[in-house]
C-alpha cells in the first residue's frame, strides 16, 4: 500500500479530484499554503495499491498545469517598503510524494 501526497495549485484541485473519482480513486483534499508565494495550494492524499501508483500520478499530471503569473515585488527602503516592477513566475503543476504505508485500517 502506498500513500500519494500531491501538492497542487488550488486552480487545478477540482479537475484533479473529479478525474480521480471518475477513475475509481478516493481522495482527501486539504487546503494548504505554499512557502514561496504564500499562495493557496491543495494537498491531495490518495491511498492505493502499489500497482496503481503510476495511474494516479498520470491523472494528476494530466490535470495539473503550469502557468505563468505576474506577482508584485517590494524593495526595502530605510523607512519602509515601496513597490517595484512585477515579476513573472511559473506556478501550478504538482509536487508529488509517494510514501510506503506499513498499516492501513478502515474503521
Secondary structure as the mmCIF struct_conf table of DSSP 4:
data_model
#
loop_
_struct_conf.conf_type_id
_struct_conf.id
_struct_conf.beg_label_comp_id
_struct_conf.beg_label_asym_id
_struct_conf.beg_label_seq_id
_struct_conf.end_label_comp_id
_struct_conf.end_label_asym_id
_struct_conf.end_label_seq_id
STRN STRN1 UNK A 2 UNK A 9
HELX_RH_3T_P HELX_RH_3T_P1 UNK A 10 UNK A 12
HELX_RH_AL_P HELX_RH_AL_P1 UNK A 13 UNK A 22
TURN_TY1_P TURN_TY1_P1 UNK A 23 UNK A 24
STRN STRN2 UNK A 28 UNK A 33
BEND BEND1 UNK A 35 UNK A 37
STRN STRN3 UNK A 40 UNK A 48
HELX_RH_3T_P HELX_RH_3T_P2 UNK A 50 UNK A 52
HELX_RH_AL_P HELX_RH_AL_P2 UNK A 53 UNK A 63
STRN STRN4 UNK A 66 UNK A 71
STRN STRN5 UNK A 74 UNK A 77
TURN_TY1_P TURN_TY1_P2 UNK A 78 UNK A 79
STRN STRN6 UNK A 80 UNK A 83
STRN STRN7 UNK A 87 UNK A 92
BEND BEND2 UNK A 93 UNK A 93
STRN STRN8 UNK A 94 UNK A 100
BEND BEND3 UNK A 102 UNK A 102
#
